[in-house]
Amino acid sequence: MIGNGFDVIVAGGGPAGATAATLLAQHGHSVLLAERSAEPQEKVGESLMPATYWTFERLGVLDRMRESGFPNKGSVQFYTPDGRPTAPFYFKEVDPHESSHTWQVLRSEFDQMLLDNAAEHGVDVRRGMSLREVIFDGDRAIGARLQSGGESLELPCKVLVDATGQSHFLASKRQIRKIEPHLKNMSYYTRYRGAERGEGIDEGATVIFHTDEGKSWFWYIPLPDDQMSVGVVGPVDYMVKGRAGDPEQVFHEELARCEPLQRKLANAERVKPMKAIRDFSYHSSQATGDGWVLVGDACGFIDPIYSSGVFLALKSGEMAADSIHEALVAGDLSRERLASFEPEYREGVEAMRKLVYAFYDPDFHFTTFLKRHPNCRGQLIDLLMGNVYRKPVGELIEALDEWVKPPEPARESSASAV
């Protein structure tokens, strides 16, 4: 290989990659972060979970978040298929600390802020550089072939971190992705200006609306500049079958089935074109190998209903960085050593996964559940906040077992993995 090597090469500059790179640089390791997009990109995933606070604290970006102008999110609220709202789940109910609120972000600005912070901590951040190949010596990753413009560069490294998001570079190459068989959803989404907002603590709340037959649901997320992110999510077969495949048509047909949301958008103006994205849920059967680690969506993705995506990206990047640091210090870059974070991380993901399946169970309703298990309200709010790594939620998980048993994910076929 040519070129000077790095302790760690991170492929992907989203929240997971930026977090892993920054914390490894803080530990004193040399880190290259290669992000394929030349400019910041607009993305969905604007709503954060409050438990991101603690990773932000480690990254040193809390002051930037406070000064950002991003709307404060202090709660989440759900509307049932018959149009009735639940009482808001206020995060401060379980803890009055500052960490019991979070932000609704513009991802282009948020992701760039994390990359700028990584560079300030000594990470060599390269935009417009993409991962073309992971170089192996037997089963051990020893470097990467990277592309920047017309130039190809091969660089050695001790550890390769795949943070390539839903491109899931290594997971696809090694055919280790497992698809959630009952969470094959897709989204159509856009933005409005002038939509109705709550007041006071409710101004920045995330609101989730079921449509009248419960076959789809909408997110409603306040953003800066009086904008509102609005998206509809439903099973692929339902969203496409018998329709012309026109995102505009599907979005407005589903909006016609959601009277409470129609009222909130009555005086709003649409300001963004309609976009579509697959929300297939999956995870990788292994998150580590000899000399390589998967983080963020490259490792797995859970349905967007509870806005867990950025939180799990940040947390996986944080936990993986600590594991990689310990492995580098020990001089042991085996899968066994690098995987030290996996059991704890997967336990938290599984808790979130169980709550996702509960949401899609037609017999499950938060109000009914809490009437039967009033002692679980605090743990339910903790789970909605992302406090799965800081507080016990075992009582809630046991109670959810009465309602739903998530199926085992299915390994994707070789054809779909390529």
C-alpha positions in Angstrom: 0.0 0.0 0.0 1.0 3.6 -0.6 0.6 6.7 1.5 1.1 7.3 5.2 -1.1 5.1 7.4 -3.4 5.9 10.3 -4.3 4.2 13.5 -8.0 4.3 12.4 -9.7 5.0 9.1 -13.4 6.0 9.5 -15.5 5.7 6.3 -18.5 7.9 6.6 -19.0 11.3 8.2 -22.5 11.0 9.7 -23.1 11.2 13.5 -21.7 7.6 14.1 -18.5 8.2 12.1 -17.9 11.7 13.5 -18.4 10.5 17.1 -16.1 7.5 16.8 -13.4 9.6 15.0 -13.6 12.5 17.6 -13.4 10.2 20.6 -10.5 8.2 19.2 -8.6 11.4 18.4 -9.3 12.6 22.0 -7.6 9.3 23.1 -4.6 10.4 21.1 -4.9 8.1 18.0 -4.3 9.3 14.4 -7.7 9.2 12.6 -8.7 9.8 9.0 -12.4 10.4 8.4 -13.5 10.0 4.7 -16.9 11.4 3.9 -18.1 10.8 0.3 -20.3 13.9 0.0 -18.5 17.1 -1.0 -21.1 19.3 0.7 -23.5 19.0 3.7 -26.6 17.0 2.8 -30.2 17.4 3.8 -31.5 14.2 5.5 -34.4 12.9 7.4 -33.8 12.0 11.0 -34.2 15.5 12.4 -35.6 14.5 15.8 -33.1 13.6 18.6 -33.6 11.7 21.8 -32.7 13.4 25.0 -30.1 10.7 25.9 -27.9 12.1 23.1 -26.9 14.7 25.8 -24.3 12.6 27.4 -22.5 11.8 24.1 -22.7 15.5 23.2 -21.0 16.2 26.6 -18.1 13.9 25.8 -17.8 15.3 22.3 -17.7 18.9 23.7 -20.5 20.2 21.6 -23.2 21.0 24.2 -22.5 24.7 24.0 -22.9 24.6 20.2 -26.2 22.8 20.5 -27.5 25.3 23.1 -26.5 28.2 20.8 -27.7 26.6 17.6 -31.2 27.9 17.4 -32.5 24.4 16.9 -36.0 24.0 18.5 -36.1 22.5 22.0 -37.8 19.2 22.2 -39.3 18.4 25.6 -41.9 15.7 24.9 -43.5 13.4 22.4 -47.2 12.9 21.8 -49.3 10.3 19.9 -52.6 10.4 18.2 -54.7 7.3 17.9 -56.4 6.1 14.7 -59.7 7.6 15.9 -58.0 11.0 16.2 -57.6 11.2 20.0 -54.4 12.5 21.4 -52.6 10.8 24.3 -51.4 13.0 27.1 -47.9 14.2 26.2 -44.9 12.2 27.5 -42.9 15.0 29.1 -39.3 14.0 29.6 -38.8 16.1 32.7 -41.3 13.8 34.5 -38.4 11.4 35.1 -35.6 13.8 35.7 -35.6 17.7 35.9 -31.9 17.8 34.7 -31.0 19.7 31.5 -30.6 16.3 29.8 -34.3 15.8 29.8 -34.8 18.0 26.8 -33.1 17.8 23.4 -33.3 19.4 20.0 -35.0 19.1 16.6 -32.1 19.6 14.1 -31.5 20.4 10.5 -29.3 17.4 9.6 -27.1 19.3 7.1 -26.1 21.8 9.8 -26.0 19.3 12.6 -23.8 16.8 10.8 -21.4 19.5 9.6 -21.1 20.7 13.2 -20.0 17.3 14.3 -17.5 17.1 11.5 -16.1 20.6 12.3 -15.8 19.4 15.9 -14.0 16.3 14.8 -11.5 18.4 12.9 -10.9 20.6 15.9 -10.0 17.5 17.9 -7.3 16.5 15.4 -9.2 14.2 13.0 -8.1 14.5 9.4 -11.5 15.1 7.8 -11.7 14.7 4.0 -14.9 15.5 2.2 -15.5 14.1 -1.3 -13.6 11.0 -0.4 -15.4 7.6 -0.6 -14.5 4.1 0.4 -14.0 1.8 -2.6 -12.5 -1.3 -1.0 -11.5 -2.6 2.4 -8.1 -4.3 2.1 -7.7 -7.6 3.9 -4.8 -9.8 4.9 -6.7 -13.1 5.3 -9.6 -12.2 7.5 -8.0 -9.1 9.0 -8.7 -5.6 7.7 -5.4 -3.8 7.2 -6.3 -0.8 5.1 -8.6 0.9 2.6 -8.7 2.0 -1.0 -10.3 5.4 -1.1 -11.4 7.5 -4.1 -11.2 11.3 -4.2 -12.1 12.9 -7.5 -10.1 11.1 -10.0 -7.4 10.0 -7.5 -7.3 6.5 -5.9 -5.4 6.1 -2.7 -4.5 3.0 -0.7 -3.8 3.7 3.0 -2.9 1.2 5.7 -4.7 1.3 9.1 -4.9 -0.7 12.3 -8.7 -0.5 12.5 -11.3 0.3 9.8 -14.5 1.8 11.0 -17.4 1.4 8.6 -19.8 4.3 9.2 -21.2 4.3 5.6 -24.8 4.5 6.8 -27.5 2.6 4.8 -24.9 1.9 2.1 -23.7 -0.6 4.8 -20.5 -1.3 2.8 -19.0 -4.2 4.7 -22.3 -5.7 5.9 -23.4 -6.1 2.3 -20.0 -7.3 1.1 -19.9 -10.0 3.8 -23.6 -10.8 3.6 -24.2 -10.4 7.3 -27.3 -8.2 7.2 -30.5 -9.6 8.7 -33.8 -8.0 7.7 -36.8 -7.5 10.0 -39.5 -9.4 8.2 -42.4 -7.3 9.6 -40.8 -3.9 9.4 -40.4 -3.4 5.6 -41.7 0.2 5.5 -41.2 3.2 3.4 -41.6 6.9 3.8 -42.8 9.9 1.8 -41.8 13.2 3.3 -41.6 16.9 2.8 -41.6 20.2 4.7 -44.1 22.9 5.3 -43.9 26.5 6.6 -46.6 28.1 8.8 -47.9 24.8 10.2 -49.6 24.9 13.6 -47.2 24.5 16.6 -47.7 24.0 20.2 -46.9 26.6 22.8 -44.4 26.8 25.6 -42.9 23.4 26.4 -45.0 21.9 23.6 -43.6 24.2 20.9 -40.8 21.8 19.9 -42.6 18.5 20.6 -42.6 15.6 18.2 -46.1 14.5 17.4 -47.0 11.1 15.8 -50.4 10.7 14.1 -52.0 7.4 13.1 -54.2 7.4 10.0 -57.8 6.4 10.5 -57.4 2.7 9.7 -54.0 2.5 11.4 -52.3 1.3 8.3 -49.8 4.2 8.2 -48.6 7.0 10.5 -47.2 10.5 10.1 -44.3 12.3 11.9 -44.6 16.0 12.7 -41.3 17.6 13.7 -40.8 21.4 14.2 -37.7 22.8 12.6 -36.0 26.3 12.5 -37.4 29.0 10.3 -41.0 28.1 11.0 -40.6 24.9 9.0 -42.2 21.5 9.9 -40.9 18.1 8.7 -43.9 15.9 7.8 -43.6 12.4 6.6 -45.9 9.4 6.2 -44.6 5.8 6.9 -46.3 2.6 6.0 -45.6 -1.0 4.7 -44.2 -1.0 1.2 -47.0 -3.2 -0.1 -49.6 -0.9 1.3 -48.0 2.3 0.1 -47.4 1.1 -3.5 -49.9 -1.6 -4.3 -52.8 -0.4 -6.5 -51.3 3.1 -6.8 -49.5 4.9 -9.6 -46.3 5.0 -7.6 -46.6 8.8 -7.3 -45.3 10.0 -3.9 -47.6 13.0 -4.1 -50.6 10.9 -4.6 -49.7 8.5 -1.8 -48.9 11.3 0.7 -52.1 13.2 0.0 -54.3 10.1 0.1 -52.9 9.2 3.5 -53.2 12.8 4.7 -56.9 12.6 3.8 -57.1 9.7 6.3 -55.7 11.8 9.2 -58.1 14.6 10.2 -56.0 16.0 13.1 -53.0 16.5 10.9 -55.1 18.1 8.2 -56.2 20.7 10.8 -52.5 21.5 11.7 -51.5 21.9 8.1 -54.6 23.9 7.1 -52.8 27.3 6.8 -49.4 25.9 5.9 -47.5 26.2 2.7 -45.3 23.4 1.4 -41.7 24.5 0.8 -39.9 21.3 -0.2 -40.4 18.7 -2.9 -41.7 15.3 -1.9 -39.1 12.7 -1.3 -39.1 8.9 -0.7 -36.9 6.6 1.4 -37.1 3.0 2.3 -37.2 2.4 6.1 -36.4 -1.3 6.1 -35.2 -2.3 9.5 -32.2 -4.6 9.8 -29.2 -5.4 11.8 -25.8 -7.1 11.1 -25.2 -10.5 12.7 -21.8 -9.2 13.8 -20.7 -5.7 14.3 -16.9 -6.4 14.4 -14.2 -8.6 12.9 -10.5 -8.7 13.0 -9.4 -5.1 12.5 -12.9 -3.7 11.6 -16.0 -2.3 13.3 -19.5 -1.3 12.1 -21.2 1.7 13.7 -24.5 3.5 13.1 -26.8 2.5 10.2 -23.9 0.5 8.8 -24.5 -1.8 11.7 -28.3 -1.7 11.9 -31.4 0.5 11.6 -34.6 0.4 13.6 -37.9 1.8 12.3 -38.0 5.6 12.6 -41.1 5.7 14.9 -39.2 6.8 18.1 -36.4 8.8 16.4 -33.8 6.4 17.8 -31.6 6.6 14.7 -29.2 9.5 15.6 -29.1 8.4 19.2 -28.1 4.8 18.4 -25.6 6.2 15.8 -24.0 8.4 18.4 -24.0 5.7 21.1 -22.6 3.0 18.8 -19.8 5.4 17.7 -19.1 6.3 21.4 -19.0 2.7 22.6 -17.1 1.4 19.6 -14.5 4.2 20.1 -13.8 3.2 23.7 -13.5 -0.5 22.6 -11.1 0.4 19.8 -9.0 2.5 22.0 -8.6 -0.3 24.6 -7.8 -2.7 21.8 -5.1 -0.4 20.3 -3.5 0.1 23.7 -3.5 -3.6 24.3 -2.1 -4.3 20.8 -5.0 -6.8 20.2 -7.2 -6.0 17.3 -9.0 -9.3 17.1 -12.7 -9.5 16.7 -13.0 -10.8 20.3 -11.3 -7.7 21.7 -13.0 -5.2 19.5 -16.4 -6.7 20.2 -16.3 -5.8 23.9 -19.0 -3.2 23.4 -21.4 -5.4 21.5 -23.4 -7.1 24.2 -24.3 -3.9 26.0 -25.0 -2.1 22.8 -27.3 -4.8 21.5 -29.2 -5.1 24.7 -30.2 -1.4 24.4 -31.1 -1.9 20.7 -33.3 -4.9 21.6 -35.2 -2.8 24.2 -35.9 -0.2 21.5 -36.9 -2.9 19.0 -39.4 -4.4 21.4 -41.1 -1.0 21.8 -41.2 -0.6 18.0 -43.0 -3.9 17.6 -45.5 -2.9 20.3 -46.3 0.3 18.3 -47.2 -1.7 15.2 -49.3 -4.2 17.2 -53.0 -3.2 16.5 -54.0 -4.3 20.0 -51.3 -2.1 21.7 -52.2 1.4 22.8 -50.1 3.5 25.2 -53.2 4.5 27.3 -54.4 1.0 27.7 -50.9 -0.3 28.5 -50.4 2.3 31.2 -53.8 1.6 32.7 -52.7 -2.0 33.1 -49.1 -1.1 34.2 -49.2 2.4 35.7 -45.8 1.7 37.5 -44.2 1.4 34.0 -44.8 5.1 33.0 -41.4 6.3 34.2 -39.5 3.5 32.4 -41.6 4.1 29.3 -40.6 7.7 29.3 -37.0 6.7 29.9 -37.2 4.4 26.8 -38.7 7.2 24.7 -35.8 9.4 25.9 -33.2 6.7 25.0 -32.1 6.1 28.6 -31.6 2.4 27.9 -27.9 2.6 28.8 -28.3 4.7 32.0 -31.4 3.4 33.7 -33.0 0.0 34.2 -36.0 -0.6 32.0 -36.4 -4.3 32.7 -39.8 -4.0 34.3 -41.2 -2.3 31.2 -39.7 -4.9 28.9 -41.3 -7.7 30.9 -44.6 -6.0 30.7 -44.3 -5.5 27.0 -43.7 -9.3 26.7 -47.4 -9.7 27.4 -48.2 -7.8 24.2 -45.6 -8.6 21.6 -42.9 -11.1 20.8 -40.6 -9.6 18.1 -39.7 -12.3 15.4 -36.2 -13.3 14.6 -34.7 -11.3 11.8 -34.1 -13.1 8.5 -30.7 -13.2 6.8 -31.0 -11.4 3.5 -30.4 -13.4 0.3 -27.1 -13.3 -1.5 -28.7 -11.5 -4.4 -30.1 -8.7 -2.3 -26.9 -8.3 -0.4 -24.7 -7.4 -3.3 
